[in-house]
Amino acid sequence: MRTSGRRKRWAAYGLYCLLLVSVLLYYRFPAQELKRFLESELTRAIPGVKVGLGRIGLVLPLGIEIGPLSISGKNGGSILLQAKTMTIEPLVRSLLRGKGDGRFHGLAYQGKVHGNISLGEQGLKGPLRIKAEFKGIKLRDNPWVQELLGRRLEGGLEGGVTYEGSPVSFSGGKGEASFLLSNGSLGHLQLHPLLKIDTLTFKEAKIQATLQNRDITVKRVEFGGGQIGGELSGRVEPAADIMASVLQIHGEIRPSSEFLQEISTTPELLRLVKERMKKGTLPVSITGTLREPVMELLGG
């Protein structure tokens, strides 16, 4: 009984010390010094980007809140990611064991982001383990996505990603991703020499993919509710320039009656589609790059 009481007193004393230190830090928090340190370390750890941090404040008991947070290309490059606020909280048990595990949550592009992160023994140099989930993201508010694709993309985005590996290179890394795009549209598509779509709309698009040693496997893409529905799968060979990544995708698409009516003004295309279509579906392959995809109608 005496030992148990002593343990409780030590636990209470430890909790009191933790709260006292947290309160002192809250009022004497070195925000500017920490901001400069984090911007410098993050920019140095991730080649090719510049990290910008707005106001930094302490969140009791041991978290920090950053707002806003931006990641952009160096030498005046466009903003790759911008979060209105981001709160990072280290796990106390992890700190006591000398590890860099924590959780984060924030607001970005009118949506919410949250997840867990774990840094290896080399800190920002890796290895990195991260699990993130997001919902309510508005794609039209991300100018980098529009610039990257070279066309307009709108809609809502939710999903999750996991990754384990180097924070600066996919080589040797592994991960999974699942996305749900809803009520979206993609503009100015030239998928086929005879097929130009000013705006492709969809009610829902589901994407599942995995990463293993720089090899991206697209397990499933399922979309519908617009001019075209279908299911696709295949591989993407990543390139240093993301939009130069090579596509090896195949599957089936289902043109709607409205879409067939739209292309009726191009008799050659309408004839080709009807020749290749079986039971309302068209077998297709998509090659080329993310920047310039090329669709080929199979069958016939």
N, C-alpha and C positions, 0 to 999 in steps of 0.2 A: 504494500500500500504506500509506503514511504517513497519507493522508487517511482511508482506511477505518478504520485503528486509532484515529485521533483521534475519529471519529464514534462508534465503539464505546465509547470512554472517556466521551464526553459523554452517551451514552445510559445507560450504567451509573451515571454521576453523577446524572443526572436521576431515574432509578429509585430511587436511594438517598435523594435528597431527598424524593421522594414518600412513601416508606416512613417516613422519619424524621418528616415532618409528620403522617402518619397516626397513628403511635404516640403522638406528643405530644398530638394531639387526643383520642386514645382515653383518655388519663389526665387530660387537662384539659378535657374536653368540656363546654361550657356548656349542659347539658341543659335546665335550667329556663328560661333566657333564650330558647333556641330554641323551647321548647314554647309560651311565652307569645306569641312573635312569630308562629309558624305558626297558632295558634288565632285570633289577631286578624286576620291577613291573609286566611286562608281564609274566616272568617265574614264579613268585609267584602266579599270577592270574590264570594261566592255568596249573593245576597239570600234572606232567608226561612229560612235554616238556621243552626244553631249547630254548630260543630265542636269536639269534645272529644278531647283527646289524653292518653293515659296516660303511661307511662314512655317516655322517648326515650333511645336509646343509639346509639353509633357502631358500625357494622359495617365492619371493615377491608376494602378500603383507604379507600373514600369513601362508603359507604352509611350510612343511618340506619334504625334499627328502632323502630317505634312499637307500643306495645301497652298497652291496647287503643285502638282508634280508633272514634269514634262520630260520626254525623251525625244531628242531630235538628232538628225544627221549633223555631223560636224561641218564646219565651213559654210554655215548658213543653210543647211539642209532643212527639209520640211519636218514638221512635228510628227513623230511616229506614234506616240502615245501621250495622252494628256488626261490626268485624273484631277477632278475637282478637289477631292481630299483623299488621303490614304493614311490609315492608322496601322502601325506595326507594333505588335506586342510580343516580346520574347517570353518563352515558357520558363517559369521559375525553376522547375525541376531540371530542365535542360541546362540552364545557367549554372546550377549547382554541380552538374556533372561536367562542366566545361564545354558544352556543345552549343551550337548556334541555331537552335530550333525556335520557331515562332509562328505566329498567325498574323494575318492581315485582312483588312476590309476597307472598302472605300467606295467612292462615287465617281463614275466616269461615263461620259456620253449619255447622260440621263438615266443610266442604269447602275446596278450594284455589282461589286466584285468582292469575293472573299476567298480565303484559302489558307493553306499551311505552307511553310517553307523551311528547309533544313540546309544549312551550310556545312560543308565538310571541314576537315582540320585545317585546310588552307584558306578558309574564309571565302571571300569573293572569287577566288581562283578556282573554287570547286573542290570536289564534285557538288553539284546542286541538285536538290530534290524539291519539287514544287507540285502542289495540287491546287488548282484554282477553279472556281465556279463563278458564273456571271449570268445576269438576266437583265432584261429591260434595256439593253444597249441599242442605241439608235445609230445605225450605220451612216446615215446621211450627215451626221455631225462629225464624222472622222474624215478630214480632208486627205489624210495619207492614203486611206483605202481607195478613195476616188482617183488620186494621182497614180497610185500603184497599178490599179487595173486599167487606167486610161479610159475609163467609162464610168457612168453614174451607177452606183449601187445603193439602194434604199431598202429599208425594212428593219424589223426588230431581230435581235440576236440574243440567244441564250445557249448555255452549254457548259462544258468543262474540259480542262486539259490536265494531264499529268506529264511530268518530265523528270528524267534522272540522267545527269551527265554534266558536261562542261557548260558554264554559262555563256561562253563565247563561241562555241563550235558544236555542231550537231554530231560530229564524228565520234563514234563510240557511244552516243546517247541513245536513249529509248524513251518512248512516250506514247500516249493515246490521246485522242481528241474526239469529242462529239459536239456537233453544233445543230441548232435548230433556228432556221431563218423563217420568219413569218411575215405575211403581207408585204412581200418585197417586189422589187423590180430591178432589172439590169438593162442598161441602155446601150444602143449602138453595137450590136453583135453581127459580125460577118462570119458565120460558121461554115458557109459553103459558098462557092463562087456565085451560085444562083440564089442564095438565101441570106438576105440582110434583114435583121430585125431591129427596128428603131427602139422598141421597148419590150422586153420579155418580162411578163408578170407571173407571179406564182403566189399561191396562198401559203404554201409550206414547203420547205426544203430541209431534209435531214441528211447530215453528213457524218460518217464515222471513218476515222483514219488512225493508222498506227505509224510510229517512227521506230526504226531499228537500224543503227549504224548508217545514217544519212539516207536510208531507203524508206520512202513514204509509200505505204500501201493504203489505197483508198478502198476500204472494205465495202462501203455502200454509200451511194448517193441516191436519195429518193425524193422526187419533187412532183408537185401537181397543183391543181386548182387554178391554172392559167391557160395560156395558149397551147402549152406543151407539158405533158407529164412523162414520167419514166423512171427507170432505175439504171444506174451506172456503177462501175467498179473498175479498178485497175491500179496503176502505179504512177508516181510522180518522181522524176529524177531531179533533185534540188540542184540549183546553180547559185553561184555567188550573187548574181542578180536574180532576185526571187522570181521576177516576171519572165526570166529566160529559162525557168525550170521546164523540163521536157515532159509532155503528157503521153501516157499510154493507157487510154481509157476506152472501155467498150461497154455496150449494153443495149437497151431498147428505149425508144421514145414513143409516146402516143400523142399524135397531133389531134387537137380538138377540132370539132366541125367548124368553129369560128376561125381557127387558124387555116384550115383548108380553104375557107372562103376568102381569107386575106390573100393567099398565094395564087388564087385563081386568075389574078391579073398577070401572072407569069406562067403561061401555058407549059413551057418546057419543064419548069420546076414541078408544077402540079402533076404532069404526066410521069415524071421520074418518081415522085413520091408514091403515086398510086401503083406504079409497077413494082416497087420494092415493098410496099406495105402488105402485111399479112395479118389478118384478124385484128386490124386496128393498130398494129405496132410496126415500128421500123427498126431493124437492127442497125446500129451505128458504131463507128469507132471515132474517137477524138484524139488527134495527135497534134503536133506543133508545140507551142509553148503557151504558158499562161497569158502572155501578152497577145499572142496571135494564134488562138486555137483553130484547128482545121477539122471539120467534121466530114466524114465520108459515109454515105448511105450504102449499106451492105445488102446482100441478098439479090433478088431479081432473077 
